[in-house]
Amino acid sequence: MCWLTALIGGVIALFQSIQMLCPSVIVLLLLAGTVRPWMVIILSLVIGITDALSMPSFQSIVPSIVKPAQIASGLALNSTQFNLSRILGPALAAILLISIGAVGCFAVSAASYIPLIVVALWILPQKLNTPPVDATSEQHSLFVHIFEILRIPQLRGALLTVFFTSLLCGPLVIFCSVLIKNTFHRDAVDFSIAVAAFGIGGLLGAIVLLFINVDSDRRYLSSWAARAYGVVLVLVACNPWFWSLPVLFVLGGSAMSISNISANTLIQTNTTSQLRGQSVSLFMLALRGGISIGGLLTGFSVTLIGVNRALLLNGVHTLLAQIVVGRKWFKAK
């Protein structure tokens, strides 16, 4: 267990350090007056790649420090930091942007990585004896383990549920700004309110899961919450009033949180310690990869038919996809 903790701590410290450099570079570019959109895109790509590589470590550390019966609660608590950032981030960014400007915002962003890097380095043991690893054998076993995971109906259903939710519902937050500007003719403050509402919903969803019996079938929680997310998407697309939007975003955030955490719990409690790393990586691939692909495809839809119709189409497809996946998933043993 010591070497596992060291590996996780080292990975987190490395990638958080790389991510800290990105806002630092933006600060320098802003001060020099040479910042360009393509530079921001490249730095965002770096952050996205390192985030995808480090997130499995964040998720895998939970089962290593809690008892099996506490994994669901541990994952729910772990997700609160992400949802709290959705709540506090937009509000804090707006205050900093007004008070200290864009340079100050990115400087604060860079400094915010320091505490986590310190904690990650702190959990590293002073002396570490790791067993020798055969690289060829490890690569072969990696693919064997991935196919083994995908052959298990329970895990395959969880991954598909997360993927379709991310693919079709994830663009709700991505295109929230377009929706608020084009449909409701509102400004950045209202955008912050909507994003914060989504974060509040995610936090509430995680809290609800803390009170769910550990013996509850997580398949039903995940699948029905994913369907509810699709319904919210349809309602958002048809909603003509701005002040109904934060309420719908709270419901959407709750549904997203309950569905993804339940699926993650099922994955981590139904795999062995040898397969857990690959299982979590596949979960993050379904989650983050689905959002990225969905954002790209929905972007084309928004350009062609408008943001409301694009979200409506995504919501209907979500319901259809989750019904099909759910039926097969519920039959799995």
Secondary structure, 3 states (H helix, E strand, C coil): CHHHHHHHHHHHHHHHHHHHHHHHHHHHHHHHCCCCHHHHHHHHHHHHHHHHHHHHHHHHHHHHHCCHHHHHHHHHHHHHHHHHHHHHHHHHHHHHHHHCHHHHHHHHHHHCCHHHHHHHHHCCCCCCCCCCCCHHHHHHHHHHHHHHHHCCHHHHHHHHHHHHHHHHHCHHHHCHHHHHHHCCCCCHHHHHHHHHHHHHHHHHHHHHHHCCCCCCCHHHHHHHHHHHHHHHHHHHHHCCCHHHHHHHHHHHHHHHHHHHHHHHHHHHHCCCHHHHHHHHHHHHHHHHHHHHHHHHHHHHHHHHHCHHHHHHHHHHHHHHHHHHHHHHHHHCC
